[in-house]
Structures are given as C-alpha cells and as structure tokens.
Amino acid sequence: MLLVTVSLDINVVAGRSSASVGSEVRVVAGNSDHESGIGGATTLTAGSGSVGGVVNVVAGEGSVSSGGLVNIAGGAGPEKGGAVS
C-alpha cells in the first residue's frame, strides 16, 4: 500500500478490444486519515457496445457521520434507457 501526503487524481482507461467483452476496470478512491477528512470521489463510465457495459458502485463508509452518497444514471439506448437498481 502506498501512503501519500497529498491528493492525487488517477484516470484509468481500459484499451479497446475486438473481443465480445471489453476490459474490466476496478477503481477504489483514496481514504482520508484527516480528522474531518472526506474520502476521495470515484466517477465510473462503463464501455459502450451494442449492449452498454454494467456499472457497479459502492459508496464509502463514514466513520463519524453518514456514509457516502451514490449518484447513478442509467445509460441511454434507442429502445429504452438502462435501469438503475
């Protein structure tokens, strides 16, 4: 585990593929050890295809106050929009 004393932004993009399933990406935002710190935010976008990729999101736990929020929007599609469950 790498301990850093400054905030860093990380962008991860999986490469394109001609296979039937695109690459998976798992990203975990950084924790804050500061007394009133806020955990790092995570923004994920699933891959596009004839069927859009799935996004699984878990918000951070709050050690003193409330847990993190989860804001989710289903993807658009020509037949119907993606479900949020």
N, C-alpha and C positions, 0 to 999 in steps of 0.2 A: 504494500500500500504506500502510495506517495503522499507525503504531508506537505502541503503548500501553505504559505502565509499570505498569499494574495489570491484574488479571484481570477479564474481563467475561463474563457469561453472555449467550448470544444464543438466543432462541426464534424459530423461523421456522415459520409455518403457512400453507400454500397455501390459497386460498379454495376453497369448494365449487363444483362445476360440474355442469350437467345434460348435459354432453358425454359421449361414450363413454369418454374417458380423462381422469382428473384431472390437475391441475397437477403438474409435477415440481419437486423441491426438491433442490439440491446444497448441502451444508454442509461446510466444512472448518474443523476446530478450530484454535485458535491454537498456535503453536510457542513454546517457552520457550528463551530465549538464556542462561538462568542455567546456571552450571557443573554443577549437579546437578539441573537442571530436568526436569520431566515435561511432555510435550505435553498439550494440552487434550483432554478426552474428548468423544466425539460419540455421541449417542443419536438413532437414527432410527426412525420408525414410518411404514410405508407406508400409503397410503389403503385404506379398505375399499370393497368393492363386491361384486357377485355373484361376482367373482373378485378376491381380495386383490391389492394392489399389490406390486411387487417391491422388495426392498431390496438394494442393492449396497454393500458395506462394504470399505474398505481401511484397515488399521491404520497408525499412524505408524512411521517408521524410527527405530531407536535409533542415535545417532551414537557412543556409547561402550559401551553394553551391548546388551541384547536389544531387538528390535522390539516394537511394541505388540501387545497381545492382541486377538483378535477373538472376541467372545461373540455367538452368534447363536441365536435361537429361531424356528422356523418358526411361521407363523400357524395357528390352529385353523380347521377347516372341518367342516361337517356330514357330508361324505363321507370326507374324510381330511385329516390335517394337512399343512401346507406343508413341502416338502423343504428341507433345509439341505445345500448343496453347495459 
